[in-house]
Amino acid sequence: MYAAIVTYTPDPTLSETDIAARFEASTPMFTSMPGRARKYFCFDAEQREGTSLYIWESLEEAKACFDSPQFLAGFRNAFGCEPRIKYLDVRHVVDNI
């Protein structure tokens, strides 16, 4: 299992309401991605920084998503910036849900 952490600083003209609307609008795209187990949309209003946490079944599936021109173009269009992507090998999980 792999985690991908995507951080970004959205275009300053986007309000928090605009950003939340983009989260909602993109949800259907993420429900059908092969190999994606979970996705969390996060936003730090004070720092104006977005972070999305994805859990993937494999590193190859994660990279297939994030390295695609379609993902990058859609991200730039939605948030007006470039994403920063970090991949991590998940070694242990504690789930209290």
N, C-alpha and C positions, 0 to 999 in steps of 0.2 A: 504494500500500500504506500502511496506517495501523497504528500501534501504539496500544493502549489499556493504560494502566497503572492498575491498580485496587489501592489501598492501603486497609488497614483495621486496626483494633485489635479483635481478637475479645473477646468476653465473657471476663472474667478467670476464670470458673469452668470454662472449657474447657481441658482438658489438651492437650499436644502430640499425644497419641494421638488425642484427640477430633477435633482439627483435621485430622490426617492422614486419619482415617476419612471426614471430610466431603469432603476432596479426592478420595479414591477413589470415594465414592458419587456425586459429581457428574460423574465422567468420561464416562459414557454420554451425558449431556445435551450435552456439548461436542463430541462426535464428529460430531454431525449438524447443527451450526449452519451455515446458509448463509453463505458468505463468510469464515468463520473458517479461517485457514490453520494457526495454531499457538496453543497456550496453555501457559504455564509456571506452575505453582503454586510459590510461594516463601514461606518463613517464616523470620523472624529471631527465634529463640528468646530471645536476650538482650534485645531490645527489645520482644518480644511483638507484633510487627507482621507482618501478612501482606501480600504483594504478589503480584499475578497479572499476568503480561504476556501480552497477546493480540496476535496479528498478524492483521489483517483485509485483505481485498481492497479494501474501500472504507470511507470514513468513514460512509456511510449505513448500511451493514450493521452496523458497530460500534454506532452509536447506536440502531439498531432493537433490538439485543439489550439494551443497558444502560439504555435509556429505558423498557423495558417494565415494567409493574407486576408481572408474573410474576417477572422476574429480581430485581427489588428485594425483593419479598416473600420469595423463596427465599433470597436472600442474608441478609436479616435473620433469617430462621428458622434458617439454618445457623450463622451466626457471632454473632448477637446484637448487631449494630452496623450502621451505615450505611457503604457503600463510598464512597471518594473516587476519582473517575474523571478521568483526564487523557488527552487524545487528542493524538497526535503524527504528523505526516506523515513517513513513512520515506523518506529521500532517498538512502540508500546502504546496501548490505548486503555484509558480508564473511562468507562461510559456509565454515568449515573442516571441516564434517561430511561 
